[in-house]
Amino acid sequence: MRSTHLISCVTLATVLALTTGAASAKGCLKGAAVGAVAGHVAGHHSVLGAVGGCVVGRHMANKKAKEEASQKSSVTSQPHAASDANHV
């Protein structure tokens, strides 16, 4: 029974890895690794922890990307202070 469960999980993980793009894995891999360890320690729920960690890691990566994009756009929209100093 245990080996069947392991084979099922590995098969599912392989299918998911092959069907998703590389860009969608950003944050998921790190979160899944941390979640799997936490799930294992919390009571042998490694797969559940990996799934939860992937979701949280992906969310945090998207949030960080949005913050960086907004910071980059706000920096480019500000006038240059050096050019104002030359007009004194």
N, CA, C and O of each residue as an XYZ file, in Angstrom:
352
protein
N       0.820     -1.192      0.000
C       0.000      0.000      0.000
C       0.866      1.259      0.000
O       0.591      2.209     -0.734
N       1.922      1.262      0.834
C       2.786      2.428      0.954
C       3.537      2.697     -0.345
O       3.680      3.853     -0.743
N       4.020      1.646     -1.015
C       4.748      1.842     -2.272
C       3.807      2.324     -3.372
O       4.228      3.079     -4.248
N       2.562      1.911     -3.346
C       1.585      2.383     -4.330
C       1.333      3.874     -4.140
O       1.217      4.619     -5.113
N       1.251      4.301     -2.902
C       1.047      5.716     -2.603
C       2.242      6.536     -3.079
O       2.074      7.611     -3.654
N       3.436      6.032     -2.842
C       4.646      6.725     -3.269
C       4.710      6.832     -4.789
O       5.044      7.891     -5.321
N       4.399      5.763     -5.480
C       4.407      5.767     -6.948
C       3.362      6.740     -7.477
O       3.611      7.451     -8.451
N       2.207      6.776     -6.846
C       1.159      7.714     -7.266
C       1.609      9.156     -7.099
O       1.384      9.986     -7.980
N       2.239      9.456     -5.980
C       2.709     10.819     -5.725
C       3.809     11.231     -6.702
O       3.808     12.353     -7.208
N       4.733     10.332     -6.959
C       5.813     10.631     -7.903
C       5.254     10.824     -9.311
O       5.692     11.718    -10.035
N       4.297     10.000     -9.699
C       3.671     10.132    -11.017
C       2.938     11.458    -11.137
O       3.060     12.149    -12.148
N       2.181     11.813    -10.114
C       1.454     13.082    -10.123
C       2.421     14.260    -10.188
O       2.197     15.210    -10.937
N       3.482     14.197     -9.414
C       4.467     15.277     -9.429
C       5.137     15.407    -10.793
O       5.390     16.520    -11.254
N       5.423     14.291    -11.435
C       6.038     14.317    -12.761
C       5.097     14.917    -13.785
O       5.513     15.732    -14.608
N       3.845     14.527    -13.743
C       2.860     15.071    -14.683
C       2.704     16.565    -14.477
O       2.674     17.326    -15.444
N       2.604     16.989    -13.233
C       2.472     18.421    -12.955
C       3.705     19.199    -13.389
O       3.594     20.312    -13.904
N       4.870     18.620    -13.186
C       6.108     19.299    -13.572
C       6.212     19.442    -15.090
O       6.719     20.446    -15.589
N       5.738     18.452    -15.809
C       5.832     18.506    -17.268
C       4.771     19.393    -17.899
O       4.973     19.904    -19.001
N       3.652     19.585    -17.228
C       2.578     20.377    -17.821
C       2.639     21.851    -17.461
O       1.983     22.667    -18.108
N       3.409     22.210    -16.447
C       3.511     23.615    -16.081
C       4.764     24.217    -16.690
O       5.748     23.521    -16.938
N       4.714     25.513    -16.927
C       5.864     26.205    -17.483
C       6.885     26.521    -16.418
O       6.590     26.463    -15.224
N       8.072     26.852    -16.843
C       9.148     27.167    -15.904
C       8.861     28.455    -15.143
O       9.265     28.601    -13.989
N       8.167     29.388    -15.784
C       7.883     30.661    -15.127
C       6.930     30.499    -13.956
O       6.989     31.277    -13.004
N       6.056     29.510    -14.006
C       5.099     29.340    -12.926
C       5.712     28.657    -11.709
O       5.061     28.564    -10.668
N       6.928     28.184    -11.814
C       7.577     27.509    -10.690
C       8.271     28.492     -9.762
O       8.793     28.085     -8.724
N       8.291     29.757    -10.100
C       8.992     30.738     -9.284
C       8.337     30.829     -7.908
O       7.153     31.149     -7.796
N       9.089     30.555     -6.897
C       8.588     30.579     -5.533
C       8.004     29.258     -5.082
O       7.994     28.960     -3.888
N       7.524     28.469     -6.010
C       6.868     27.213     -5.665
C       7.866     26.185     -5.151
O       7.588     25.492     -4.173
N       9.006     26.080     -5.787
C       9.963     25.049     -5.398
C      10.499     25.269     -3.992
O      10.574     24.330     -3.200
N      10.869     26.499     -3.682
C      11.384     26.799     -2.353
C      10.286     26.597     -1.305
O      10.530     26.025     -0.242
N       9.086     27.068     -1.611
C       7.970     26.906     -0.682
C       7.599     25.456     -0.481
O       7.267     25.043      0.630
N       7.653     24.674     -1.555
C       7.323     23.252     -1.452
C       8.340     22.518     -0.599
O       7.973     21.640      0.182
N       9.603     22.859     -0.736
C      10.638     22.204      0.067
C      10.455     22.516      1.549
O      10.530     21.623      2.393
N      10.217     23.773      1.854
C      10.011     24.162      3.248
C       8.720     23.542      3.784
O       8.687     23.053      4.913
N       7.660     23.562      2.979
C       6.390     22.986      3.408
C       6.461     21.487      3.624
O       5.828     20.957      4.537
N       7.229     20.799      2.788
C       7.368     19.346      2.937
C       8.075     19.002      4.232
O       7.674     18.071      4.931
N       9.116     19.737      4.559
C       9.827     19.492      5.816
C       8.921     19.804      7.006
O       8.851     19.031      7.961
N       8.236     20.931      6.940
C       7.339     21.299      8.041
C       6.206     20.287      8.179
O       5.834     19.920      9.293
N       5.659     19.838      7.059
C       4.590     18.842      7.112
C       5.064     17.513      7.660
O       4.334     16.834      8.382
N       6.271     17.147      7.322
C       6.824     15.890      7.824
C       7.021     15.955      9.341
O       6.687     15.015     10.062
N       7.560     17.060      9.804
C       7.792     17.227     11.231
C       6.458     17.307     11.989
O       6.350     16.825     13.117
N       5.457     17.911     11.367
C       4.164     18.102     12.038
C       3.326     16.834     12.099
O       2.266     16.840     12.724
N       3.756     15.769     11.483
C       2.977     14.541     11.603
C       2.924     13.740     10.325
O       1.885     13.167      9.998
N       4.003     13.689      9.610
C       4.120     12.881      8.390
C       3.103     13.289      7.315
O       2.476     12.437      6.686
N       2.954     14.571      7.120
C       2.088     15.102      6.071
C       2.941     15.875      5.061
O       2.656     17.034      4.760
N       3.972     15.236      4.547
C       4.931     15.904      3.659
C       4.287     16.406      2.383
O       4.560     17.525      1.948
N       3.431     15.589      1.776
C       2.813     15.980      0.498
C       1.877     17.162      0.706
O       1.887     18.111     -0.077
N       1.079     17.106      1.748
C       0.180     18.208      2.047
C       0.967     19.488      2.351
O       0.585     20.576      1.919
N       2.054     19.350      3.089
C       2.897     20.501      3.380
C       3.557     21.062      2.128
O       3.698     22.277      1.991
N       3.960     20.188      1.216
C       4.580     20.637     -0.030
C       3.587     21.409     -0.897
O       3.939     22.422     -1.500
N       2.364     20.930     -0.954
C       1.333     21.626     -1.741
C       1.048     22.996     -1.131
O       0.993     24.000     -1.841
N       0.868     23.030      0.178
C       0.626     24.307      0.847
C       1.798     25.256      0.711
O       1.611     26.453      0.497
N       3.006     24.729      0.833
C       4.192     25.553      0.677
C       4.337     26.107     -0.722
O       4.772     27.244     -0.902
N       3.978     25.318     -1.704
C       4.022     25.773     -3.102
C       3.052     26.926     -3.320
O       3.393     27.923     -3.957
N       1.849     26.785     -2.793
C       0.844     27.837     -2.958
C       1.300     29.128     -2.288
O       1.205     30.205     -2.875
N       1.793     29.019     -1.066
C       2.247     30.206     -0.338
C       3.480     30.812     -1.008
O       3.574     32.031     -1.147
N       4.419     29.972     -1.420
C       5.616     30.472     -2.090
C       5.299     31.176     -3.390
O       5.905     32.199     -3.712
N       4.363     30.641     -4.134
C       3.955     31.261     -5.403
C       3.298     32.611     -5.146
O       3.556     33.583     -5.855
N       2.446     32.662     -4.124
C       1.780     33.917     -3.773
C       2.798     34.981     -3.380
O       2.704     36.133     -3.806
N       3.770     34.583     -2.564
C       4.787     35.541     -2.126
C       5.663     36.000     -3.280
O       6.067     37.162     -3.316
N       5.966     35.112     -4.226
C       6.767     35.491     -5.387
C       6.007     36.481     -6.262
O       6.593     37.437     -6.769
N       4.709     36.260     -6.442
C       3.896     37.199     -7.228
C       3.816     38.555     -6.544
O       3.901     39.594     -7.198
N       3.652     38.542     -5.223
C       3.580     39.788     -4.465
C       4.887     40.567     -4.582
O       4.875     41.783     -4.773
N       6.013     39.866     -4.469
C       7.321     40.517     -4.586
C       7.527     41.084     -5.986
O       8.062     42.181     -6.139
N       7.106     40.345     -7.004
C       7.263     40.823     -8.381
C       6.430     42.084     -8.624
O       6.876     43.000     -9.315
N       5.229     42.130     -8.059
C       4.392     43.327     -8.215
C       5.008     44.526     -7.513
O       4.989     45.638     -8.040
N       5.562     44.296     -6.309
C       6.205     45.385     -5.573
C       7.425     45.908     -6.324
O       7.639     47.118     -6.392
N       8.224     45.007     -6.886
C       9.403     45.430     -7.642
C       9.004     46.183     -8.902
O       9.663     47.150     -9.284
N       7.934     45.747     -9.546
C       7.475     46.437    -10.753
C       6.963     47.832    -10.422
O       7.208     48.775    -11.174
N       6.254     47.974     -9.302
C       5.756     49.295     -8.931
C       6.897     50.214     -8.506
O       6.853     51.413     -8.781
N       7.920     49.673     -7.840
C       9.069     50.481     -7.466
C       9.852     50.918     -8.696
O      10.324     52.052     -8.777
N       9.983     50.007     -9.648
C      10.717     50.345    -10.871
C       9.982     51.426    -11.655
O      10.620     52.330    -12.194
N       8.664     51.351    -11.729
C       7.910     52.351    -12.469
C       7.906     53.693    -11.742
O       7.890     54.740    -12.391
N       7.921     53.685    -10.401
C       7.945     54.946     -9.666
C       9.319     55.610     -9.759
O       9.405     56.838     -9.736
N      10.379     54.837     -9.861
C      11.724     55.398     -9.993
C      11.888     56.035    -11.362
O      12.489     57.105    -11.470
N      11.377     55.415    -12.398
C      11.528     55.962    -13.747
C      10.631     57.167    -13.984
O      10.909     57.963    -14.881
N       9.552     57.329    -13.199
C       8.657     58.458    -13.413
C       9.078     59.700    -12.644
O       8.551     60.781    -12.906
N      10.018     59.584    -11.698
C      10.477     60.745    -10.932
C      11.473     61.555    -11.754
O      12.305     60.982    -12.457
N      11.396     62.881    -11.674
C      12.388     63.714    -12.389
C      13.757     63.563    -11.747
O      13.874     63.247    -10.563
N      14.771     63.791    -12.534
C      16.147     63.664    -12.046
C      16.523     64.894    -11.234
O      16.403     66.018    -11.721
N      16.972     64.694    -10.013
C      17.358     65.778     -9.134
C      18.646     66.441     -9.600
O      18.842     67.633     -9.359
N      19.516     65.709    -10.252
C      20.797     66.268    -10.699
C      20.590     67.329    -11.769
O      21.321     68.320    -11.798
N      19.614     67.144    -12.644
C      19.396     68.134    -13.688
C      18.785     69.409    -13.100
O      19.013     70.495    -13.634
N      18.014     69.303    -12.010
C      17.455     70.479    -11.351
C      18.540     71.269    -10.639
O      18.456     72.495    -10.569
N      19.554     70.602    -10.109
C      20.619     71.275     -9.379
C      21.480     72.123    -10.315
O      22.068     73.112     -9.878
N      21.562     71.753    -11.585
C      22.373     72.507    -12.543
C      21.708     73.808    -12.985
O      22.373     74.664    -13.568
N      20.424     73.974    -12.723
C      19.696     75.165    -13.152
C      19.604     76.220    -12.069
O      18.782     77.130    -12.188
N      20.391     76.146    -11.038
C      20.318     77.084     -9.922
C      20.914     78.396    -10.269
O      20.934     79.304     -9.437
